[in-house]
Amino acid sequence: MSELADFLRDGGNTGPRIRFTVATGGINAGEVVKITDVYALAYRTYAAAAVGVGVVESDNCMIPKSVGTGLTISAGDKLYLNTSTLVVSKTQGTGDLEKGYALEAATATATHVQGVWRGDK
């Protein structure tokens, strides 16, 4: 997917945006990026060293999630960001940050969950 628009769902809006310099290896649209104390979703796919734009808030988008046995998510579950792997799950581990909640269920094998993103909280 080349733009966050591909990750936005019906009625989904993006809130504040923030600029950042893309790290080595680049970043794909919709991936989480840490910018100082804010976590944003990359608006587009960017090459390394490019100036990228990150979406700090969205009220209906697809958020990268942990994959594996027991890692299902139900609508209404809080979403906790693992600050090392930059994916969410419904279980808060040490150092994980609450970043929103799920709008729909996601299976253990799903790579994304539809939800509300709050990257500045």
Backbone as a ProteinNet text record, in pm:
[ID]
protein_1_A
[PRIMARY]
MSELADFLRDGGNTGPRIRFTVATGGINAGEVVKITDVYALAYRTYAAAAVGVGVVESDNCMIPKSVGTGLTISAGDKLYLNTSTLVVSKTQGTGDLEKGYALEAATATATHVQGVWRGDK
[TERTIARY]
84	0	87.9	48.1	136.6	97	-26.8	-68.9	-153.9	-151.7	-233.7	-380.8	-415.8	-554.3	-600.4	-508.3	-541.3	-574.8	-530.3	-552.9	-671.9	-721.2	-835.8	-962.5	-1056.8	-1183	-1295.4	-1412.6	-1527	-1543.1	-1547.1	-1565.1	-1438.3	-1327.4	-1203.2	-1142.1	-1097.3	-1032	-896	-808.2	-678.5	-673.2	-610.5	-594.9	-460.5	-391.8	-264.4	-161.4	-76.2	32.4	164.8	270.4	402.5	505.4	605.8	711.7	827.1	893.5	1007.4	1102.9	1229.2	1327.2	1325.8	1306.8	1291.8	1426.7	1425.1	1546.1	1592.9	1710.5	1766.1	1667	1650.5	1559.1	1422.7	1389.2	1261.1	1148.1	1027.2	907.7	790.2	704.2	584.8	466.4	373.3	251	180.9	138.1	65.2	150.3	283.5	370.6	386.1	414.3	432.1	575.1	587	717.5	717.6	829.1	842.6	915.2	854.1	911.9	919.6	1036.7	1061.5	968	860.6	768.7	634	624.1	498	513.9	408.5	405.5	303	344.9	257.2	253.3	151.8	141.1	191.4	286.1	340.8	229.9	220.9	114.1	133.2	257.7	291.5	409.8	447.6	571.9	682.9	789	899	1032	1123.4	1258.9	1341.6	1451	1541.5	1586.4	1597.4	1644.8	1543.2	1429	1324.2	1259.2	1192.2	1110.7	971.7	928.7	799.7	697.4	572.7	463.3	398.8	378.1	313.3	181.5	82.1	-49.4	-51.7	-75.6	-71.2	-203.2	-314.3	-445.2	-529.9	-608.5	-707	-822.9	-943.8	-1059.7	-1112.2	-1046.1	-1088.9	-986.7	-887.4	-782.7	-734.6	-649.1	-589.4	-455.1	-436.1	-317.6	-241.4	-108.3	-30.2	-42.6	-64.8	-82.9	10.2	29.1	106.5	33	109.8	54.3	99.8	8.5	46.2	-65.2	-42.3	-139.6	-184	-314	-367.9	-370.3	-333.1	-325.7	-446	-564	-687.2	-723.9	-801.7	-848.1	-997.7	-1073.8	-1217.7	-1249.9	-1361.8	-1405.5	-1415.9	-1363.5	-1366.9	-1242.7	-1157.7	-1033.2	-942.1	-878.5	-774.9	-658.2	-586.7	-470.1	-344.6	-250.7	-125.3	-11.6	68.1	180.4	305.4	362.9	492.4	595.2	665.2	755.7	883.8	905.8	1019.9	983.3	868.2	827.5	737	681	592.7	466.9	412.3	283.1	199	66	-23.7	-75.7	-120.1	-193	-291	-374.4	-471.5	-415.8	-294.5	-232.5	-120.2	-121.9	-18.1	100.3	212.9	336.8	417.6	528.4	616.1	661.3	637.9	679.4	583.2	478	380.1	292.5	248.1	169.6	31.3	-71.7	-207	-215.2	-261.7	-264.9	-399.2	-502.3	-633.5	-716.4	-813.4	-897.7	-945.9	-985.2	-1029	-1173.9	-1202.5	-1339.2	-1401.4	-1317.6	-1363.8	-1269.9	-1315.6	-1232.7	-1121.8	-1011.7	-901.5	-855.3	-831.8	-787.8	-641.4	-596.8	-456.7	-360.8	-405.9	-317.4	-325.8	-418.8	-432.7	-311.1	-265.4	-150.3	-191.2	-321.1	-371.3	-505.6	-539.6	-669.9	-730.6	-859.7	-928.6	-954.3	-911.5	-926.3	-908.9	-911.2	-886.4	-742.4	-665.3	-523.1	-504.1	-434.9	-399.7	-251.5	-171.2	-26	40.1	-34.4	26.8	-13.3	-85.2	-131.2	-33.2
-117.5	0	123	220.5	334.3	458.2	465.6	582.4	541.7	624.1	596.6	594.8	663.6	661.1	517.1	428	286.9	224	285.7	232.7	298.4	411.6	479.3	405.6	402	333.2	433.2	385.4	473.7	570.6	696.7	799	831.7	765.9	789.4	924.2	992.9	1121.8	1117.7	1200	1212.9	1346.9	1347.5	1469.8	1533.6	1579.3	1647.8	1560.5	1626.7	1558	1618.6	1538	1581.2	1535	1616.8	1582.7	1514.2	1423	1351.9	1311.4	1288.7	1237.2	1086	1021	875.8	808.1	706.3	633.2	540.9	484.8	388.4	275.8	238.6	131	179.3	306	360.8	316.1	354	318.9	303.2	208.4	185	262.2	296.7	365.2	284.7	353.6	288.3	232.6	225.1	176.9	285.5	241.6	334.1	386.8	516	579.2	663.2	658.1	741	869	981.5	1112.7	1184.3	1182.4	1233.7	1163.8	1229.8	1168.9	1132.1	1140.4	1114.8	991.7	910.6	795.9	825.3	818.7	851.2	735.7	737.5	641.2	710.2	647.5	706.7	727.1	847.5	880.8	815.5	801.8	738.8	646.2	575.8	499.3	596.6	598.3	691.2	616.8	665.6	611.5	669.3	602.4	649.5	791.9	871.5	1009.7	1108.7	1062	1152.9	1223.1	1332.9	1397.7	1337.5	1270.5	1204.1	1281.1	1239.5	1296.9	1184	1206.9	1109.1	1162	1075	1110.4	1076.5	1176.1	1159.6	1103.7	1137.4	1088.7	1049.6	944.1	904.2	837.9	868.3	812.5	684.2	634.2	508.6	464.7	386.5	342.8	202.8	147.3	17.2	39.1	-31.9	-14.9	-146.3	-143.5	-267.5	-336.5	-469.8	-544	-663.9	-713	-834.9	-953.4	-1049.6	-1169.5	-1290.7	-1384.4	-1507.2	-1564.9	-1683.3	-1754.8	-1669.8	-1660.3	-1585.7	-1435.8	-1388.2	-1244.3	-1190.7	-1237.8	-1185	-1055.2	-974.5	-847.8	-839.4	-791.4	-772.4	-624.1	-592.2	-453.2	-397.7	-279.9	-215.7	-238.5	-334.9	-357.1	-235.6	-200.1	-97.5	-152.6	-64.4	-105.1	-47.2	-137.8	-99.5	-117.2	-13.2	-15.9	-69	-174.1	-222.9	-125.5	-53.9	51.3	-2	-133.2	-193.9	-241.5	-310.1	-367.2	-274.2	-173	-74.1	-135.7	-236.4	-295	-300.2	-309.2	-307.7	-446	-460	-577.8	-529.1	-620.1	-580.3	-596.8	-648.2	-671.9	-571.3	-505	-407.5	-474.9	-473.5	-525.4	-412.3	-446.3	-346.3	-247.6	-120.9	-16.5	9.3	-72	-51.3	69.3	138.8	260.1	244.3	290.5	287	388.1	343.3	430.6	435.8	374.8	380.8	260.7	227.4	111.1	54.4	-71.8	-143	-109.5	-92	-70.7	-200.4	-294.9	-425.9	-532.8	-656	-768.6	-795.7	-855.2	-897.5	-1035.7	-1124.4	-1260	-1261.2	-1373.9	-1389.3	-1375.3	-1410.8	-1404.3	-1271.1	-1183.4	-1053.4	-966.1	-891.8	-803.7	-662.5	-631.7	-499.4	-514.3	-410.8	-405.1	-267.6	-267.2	-141.2	-74.5	51.7	116.9	266.3	322.2	464.7	476.8	568.5	588.4	721.4	720.6	842.6	837.2	885.1	873.3	969.3	1071.1	1169.5	1150	1046	1020.2	932.4
0	0	0	-79	-96.2	-17.6	29.6	104.6	223.9	327.2	444.8	406.7	298.3	251.5	232.6	196.6	182.2	317.2	425.5	560.3	628.5	573.5	632	594.7	681.5	658.4	641.4	600.6	577.7	693	659.3	761.8	837.8	804.9	876.6	842.7	942.1	924.1	989.9	939	1003.8	1073.9	1186.8	1264.2	1235.2	1338.9	1322.2	1249.8	1174.6	1103.8	1147.7	1137.3	1180.3	1076.6	1051.7	955.1	1028	956.3	1012.7	901.6	937.6	842.3	852.4	738.9	734.1	760	844.4	882	769.3	786.1	692.8	667.9	543.4	508.5	464.6	491.3	451.8	542.6	506.5	584.7	489.5	519.5	438.4	494.5	406.9	448.9	557.3	662.2	769.9	881.1	861.1	968.3	1074.8	1196.4	1308.4	1308.7	1332.9	1345.1	1472.9	1547.8	1668.1	1629.4	1666.2	1638.5	1773.1	1833.6	1967.9	2066.5	2114.2	2210.7	2149.5	2017.8	1947.5	1859.2	1851.2	1760.8	1653.2	1527.7	1415.7	1316.8	1230.8	1121.2	994.9	925.2	803.8	701.2	647.4	553.8	417.3	376	247.8	269.6	165.1	165.9	129.2	211.1	190.6	187.3	104.3	98.2	213.3	244.9	349.8	320.8	425.1	422.7	366	318.1	269.9	388.5	360.7	462.9	451.7	558.5	558.6	640.1	625.9	703.4	782.4	911.7	997.7	1049.4	1054.9	1107.5	1256.4	1338.6	1483.5	1537.4	1474.2	1517.9	1398	1414.9	1314.8	1387.1	1344.1	1413.5	1350.5	1244.4	1183	1079.7	1121.7	1029.8	1066.9	982.5	1008.1	1078.4	1189.8	1274.5	1276.9	1257.5	1260.8	1396.6	1395.4	1520.5	1528.2	1649.4	1673.2	1612.9	1561.4	1498.6	1579	1601.7	1669.4	1753.9	1804.3	1886.2	2005.1	2023.9	2137.4	2119.2	2001.5	1980.5	1902.7	1939.7	1881	1951	1881.9	1937.4	1911.1	2008.9	1995.2	1984.5	1920.2	1913.7	2055.6	2075.3	2206.6	2290.4	2252.1	2327.3	2315	2425.5	2419.6	2339.8	2270.8	2191.8	2255.7	2286	2349.5	2250.6	2233.3	2140.3	2209.1	2151.4	2196.4	2139.3	2224.1	2178.3	2114.7	2121.2	2053.5	1913	1901.8	1773.3	1692.9	1757.4	1695	1633.7	1702.7	1667.8	1794.5	1777.8	1893	1926.2	2050.5	2096.8	2203.8	2254.6	2358.1	2498.2	2509.2	2639	2660.7	2774.7	2804.6	2871.8	2803	2859.1	2919.8	2980.8	3039.6	2933.3	2956.5	2863.9	2749.5	2736.4	2629.2	2661.7	2556.6	2572.5	2511.2	2581.6	2525.5	2412	2293.2	2176.1	2106.4	2164.3	2101.9	2139.2	2052.3	2076.4	1943.3	1947.5	1827.5	1795.4	1667	1620.6	1571.7	1532.8	1486.7	1540.4	1536.4	1580.7	1478.9	1526.2	1440.1	1485.4	1390.5	1422	1462.9	1515.5	1557.6	1440	1319.3	1201.8	1128	1167.5	1102	1132.5	1031.9	1050.5	1091.3	1080.9	1117.1	1188.8	1265.1	1330	1299.3	1270.3	1246.2	1379.4	1391.7	1520.6	1517.3	1635.4	1659.2	1705.5	1644.8	1676.8	1745.7	1858.6	1933.1	1964.8	1872.8	1884.8	1980.3	2025.7	2115	2259.7	2290.1	2427.5	2502.8
[MASK]
+++++++++++++++++++++++++++++++++++++++++++++++++++++++++++++++++++++++++++++++++++++++++++++++++++++++++++++++++++++++++

